[in-house]
Amino acid sequence: MTEPPGSWEDGGPERLYVITGGRSEPSIATRLDLVSLVVARAAVRPEMQPEQAAILRMCQAPLAVAEIAAHAGLPVSAVIVLVADLLAAQHVHVRPPVPAAQLPDLALIEAVIDGLQRL
């Protein structure tokens, strides 16, 4: 017998509801986004849900939230909830993305060039 679309095995909303405990937002205040890097700090424990255990196994080396979602086959929103739970339990370390480089002040560059030309 085949499962109807949106069923448990198909990754439907029921499965996501169970995985995240019915939450659509992390239980702790955190700034996770698609490029936040996640690294495991603890070993997999028997009482962990399978998705959290899979995240810990994946994150032996730094992995971005978007990459975790792709490998796990889960929506990013569900992965953010799971990673936040692992973070709260101190099972992972999360590093925010490197901020975009700021362009230097044009006036400063011109002043440096003027100073070098006077030498």
C-alpha positions as CSV (number, residue, x, y, z in Angstrom):
1,M,0.0,0.0,0.0
2,T,1.4,3.4,-1.0
3,E,1.3,6.4,1.3
4,P,-0.8,9.4,0.3
5,P,1.2,12.6,-0.5
6,G,2.1,14.5,2.6
7,S,2.3,11.4,4.7
8,W,4.7,10.7,7.5
9,E,7.2,8.9,5.2
10,D,6.9,11.6,2.6
11,G,8.2,14.2,5.1
12,G,4.7,15.8,5.5
13,P,3.7,18.3,8.1
14,E,2.9,15.7,10.7
15,R,6.6,14.5,10.7
16,L,7.9,18.0,10.9
17,Y,5.5,18.8,13.8
18,V,6.8,15.8,15.7
19,I,10.5,16.5,14.9
20,T,10.3,20.1,16.1
21,G,7.9,19.5,19.0
22,G,5.3,21.6,17.3
23,R,7.5,24.7,17.3
24,S,8.3,26.9,14.3
25,E,10.8,29.1,16.2
26,P,13.8,28.1,18.3
27,S,13.2,27.8,22.1
28,I,16.2,30.0,22.8
29,A,17.1,33.4,21.5
30,T,19.7,32.8,18.8
31,R,20.7,34.3,15.5
32,L,20.9,31.3,13.2
33,D,20.8,31.8,9.5
34,L,21.6,29.8,6.3
35,V,25.3,30.4,6.6
36,S,25.8,30.0,10.3
37,L,28.4,27.3,10.9
38,V,27.6,24.4,13.2
39,V,30.2,22.1,14.8
40,A,29.5,19.2,17.1
41,R,30.8,19.4,20.7
42,A,29.4,16.2,22.0
43,A,28.8,12.6,21.0
44,V,25.5,11.2,19.9
45,R,23.5,10.0,22.9
46,P,20.9,7.2,22.9
47,E,18.0,9.4,24.0
48,M,18.4,11.9,21.2
49,Q,15.9,11.9,18.4
50,P,17.3,10.6,15.1
51,E,17.4,13.9,13.4
52,Q,19.5,15.5,16.2
53,A,21.8,12.5,16.2
54,A,22.2,12.9,12.4
55,I,23.0,16.6,12.8
56,L,25.7,15.8,15.3
57,R,27.2,13.1,13.1
58,M,27.2,15.5,10.1
59,C,28.8,18.3,12.0
60,Q,32.1,16.7,13.0
61,A,33.5,19.3,10.7
62,P,31.9,22.8,10.4
63,L,28.8,22.7,8.3
64,A,26.4,25.6,7.4
65,V,22.7,25.4,8.4
66,A,21.7,25.3,4.7
67,E,24.0,22.3,4.1
68,I,22.6,20.5,7.1
69,A,19.1,21.0,5.8
70,A,20.1,19.7,2.3
71,H,21.8,16.6,3.7
72,A,19.0,15.9,6.2
73,G,16.2,16.5,3.6
74,L,14.5,18.9,6.1
75,P,13.3,22.5,5.7
76,V,15.7,25.1,7.0
77,S,13.1,26.2,9.6
78,A,13.0,22.7,11.1
79,V,16.8,22.5,11.1
80,I,17.1,25.8,12.9
81,V,14.8,24.6,15.7
82,L,16.8,21.3,16.0
83,V,20.2,23.1,16.0
84,A,18.9,25.7,18.6
85,D,17.9,22.8,20.8
86,L,21.4,21.2,20.4
87,L,22.9,24.6,21.1
88,A,20.9,25.0,24.3
89,A,22.0,21.6,25.5
90,Q,25.6,22.6,24.6
91,H,26.0,19.7,22.1
92,V,27.0,22.0,19.3
93,H,28.9,25.2,18.8
94,V,27.5,27.8,16.4
95,R,29.6,30.4,14.7
96,P,27.9,33.3,13.0
97,P,28.9,34.0,9.4
98,V,31.8,36.3,8.8
99,P,30.4,39.7,8.2
100,A,30.7,41.2,4.8
101,A,33.7,43.3,4.3
102,Q,33.1,47.0,4.6
103,L,34.4,49.2,1.8
104,P,37.0,51.6,3.1
105,D,36.2,55.3,3.4
106,L,37.1,56.9,0.0
107,A,38.3,60.1,1.8
108,L,40.7,58.1,3.9
109,I,42.1,56.4,0.7
110,E,42.6,59.7,-1.0
111,A,44.3,61.1,2.1
112,V,46.7,58.1,2.2
113,I,47.5,58.5,-1.5
114,D,48.1,62.3,-1.1
115,G,50.4,61.5,1.8
116,L,52.4,58.9,-0.2
117,Q,52.7,61.3,-3.1
118,R,54.3,64.0,-0.8
119,L,57.0,61.6,0.3
